[in-house]
Amino acid sequence: MPLRATKRGAERTRLDRDCDVLVCGASFAGLAVARELAGSGADVLIIDRYEVGERQTSACAAPSEWLRALGLHDSIRQSFDTLVAHTPHRSFHYRLPWTFSTFDYPELCATLQDQGDADFETAKVDGVTRYDGRVAGTRPLGGSALHTVHTDRGDIRAPLVVDALGWKRVLDACAPVAPPHDGATAAGPRRRAAVRLSRGLEVHPPAVGDDLEIWIDPRYIRAGYAWSFPARDEIRVGVGSFEPRDHVKQPTLELAEDLGVPPLGYQGNWIPHELRPAAGGGVWFVGDSAGHCLPLTAEGIRTALYFGIAAGRQLRSAVLGESTPEAALARYAAFSHAHAWKYRSLLNSQHFVGRTGGRRVLTAVMTAISHPRTVHWLFDHYLQIAPPSFVGERPRSGQPPRAAAGVA
């Protein structure tokens, strides 16, 4: 696992301050939110347990058009126009209507951070307290409720708080999330929410490859898939399980052995595959904390950027006084919820793959959709769930963001 580069000892000073917008989480979603607030005049602070770009937990790949639209193309390591999908009975080569690229995580995060003008501090977030009304010595926007976020370095107060911390949904005072344990919902000081989670693990040894590959094969995992994503001078090889109780380390080792690469550089995470409310207790939830990772494919980077941009635009309307914070949050939450039926459709497909992954019926379905026109139609509609054109679609301030075509 990666070592932490964050400040320790005497360098880790007390953090006690106010700001206009506090973004908790400095990966794709949090950095996208802050990007949209650049030049707004708001005092924006990003906090994260790790330094920006320090802790990669995924294969780090996204549609190339998204990376170019955001000016992140220099981070691209390798691009692919074909997806190779393997079942126990047959392999398929799907020619994509767009390219998919692996990228360098630290470089992408640094570039995205540079597009904003927010301050950054390392701190571990422990929870939030919400105070209604104006509090002496603070400057809430429009008299909105003020939040105090508790960290291991002290308290930070802000009227606008974003939870982009990932699947744990840390700032949900009612229902933080924990992985299932022995078929039961985890218990603690606060009740843990029951939520659908997948799990993934990968290694990224130095090696080269030409193909973007996935395996839907019970030899590796009974409900899920395995992957090999080349990234110029390394290959990201891993296994994801739709069933969180199924362990993924041994299958990852077996896949690496089959591919002839050493199991070096472990990284992994839990993956939400159910859309959750994007607002709660006055907090804005973005990325995995809102369940924005897509079911079936577990693609969460593109959607983290997409919903992060949408949240950032609504936050901008609030800090500029063009909308009340409450109205802005309601618009963002409605925008997220407008995508719910697409998430349900993908989750149904995930259930199908989970039940039929090793059977010939799945191979028959994959054969039926292998015609170039069908592949083009399917992948184009899949891209439109969170289209790259959204980067350039800046709505008038105070107006609700427009959902992607075919979504709402």
QUIGI-V526064 format. One record per backbone hydrogen bond with DSSP energy under -0.5 kcal/mol. CO is the residue of the C=O (numbers start at 1). NH is the residue of the N-H. If there is no record, write none. Layout:
[[CO	NH] [CO	NH]]
This chain:
[[8	11] [9	12] [11	13] [14	16] [17	157] [19	159] [20	160] [21	23] [21	45] [22	24] [22	162] [23	25] [23	47] [24	164] [27	31] [28	32] [29	33] [30	34] [31	35] [32	36] [33	37] [34	37] [35	38] [37	40] [42	44] [43	20] [43	21] [44	119] [45	23] [46	121] [47	25] [48	123] [51	54] [54	56] [60	103] [62	101] [63	66] [63	67] [64	68] [65	69] [66	70] [67	72] [68	71] [72	75] [73	76] [75	104] [78	102] [80	100] [81	96] [82	84] [82	212] [83	85] [83	94] [84	214] [85	92] [86	216] [90	87] [92	85] [92	94] [93	95] [94	83] [94	96] [99	64] [100	80] [101	62] [102	77] [102	78] [103	105] [104	108] [105	109] [106	110] [107	111] [108	112] [109	113] [110	114] [111	115] [112	115] [113	116] [119	46] [121	48] [121	123] [123	125] [124	152] [127	150] [129	148] [131	146] [133	146] [135	138] [140	143] [141	144] [146	131] [147	149] [147	158] [148	129] [148	150] [149	156] [150	126] [150	127] [151	154] [153	15] [154	151] [155	17] [156	149] [157	19] [158	147] [159	161] [160	22] [161	284] [162	24] [162	164] [163	286] [166	169] [168	177] [169	172] [171	173] [176	193] [181	184] [184	181] [186	192] [193	178] [193	195] [196	273] [197	244] [198	271] [199	241] [200	269] [201	239] [202	267] [203	237] [205	235] [211	213] [212	84] [213	228] [214	86] [215	217] [215	226] [216	88] [217	220] [217	221] [223	242] [223	243] [225	240] [226	215] [227	238] [228	213] [228	230] [229	236] [231	233] [234	231] [235	205] [235	237] [236	229] [237	203] [238	227] [239	201] [240	225] [241	199] [242	244] [243	246] [245	247] [248	252] [249	253] [250	254] [251	255] [252	256] [253	257] [254	258] [255	259] [256	260] [256	261] [257	260] [262	264] [264	204] [267	202] [269	200] [271	198] [278	285] [280	283] [283	280] [283	285] [284	163] [286	289] [287	290] [287	292] [288	291] [290	276] [294	298] [295	297] [298	300] [299	294] [300	304] [301	305] [302	306] [303	307] [304	308] [305	309] [306	310] [307	311] [308	312] [309	313] [310	314] [311	315] [312	316] [313	317] [314	318] [315	319] [316	320] [317	322] [317	323] [318	321] [324	328] [325	329] [326	330] [327	331] [328	332] [329	333] [330	334] [331	335] [332	336] [333	337] [334	338] [336	339] [337	340] [339	342] [339	343] [340	344] [341	345] [342	346] [343	347] [344	348] [345	349] [346	350] [347	351] [348	352] [349	353] [350	354] [351	355] [352	356] [353	357] [356	359] [356	362] [359	362] [359	363] [360	364] [361	365] [362	366] [363	367] [364	368] [365	369] [367	370] [371	375] [372	376] [373	377] [374	378] [375	379] [376	380] [377	381] [378	382] [379	383] [380	384] [382	385] [383	386] [384	387] [387	390] [388	391] [389	392] [390	393] [392	394] [393	395] [396	399] [401	403] [404	407] [404	408]]
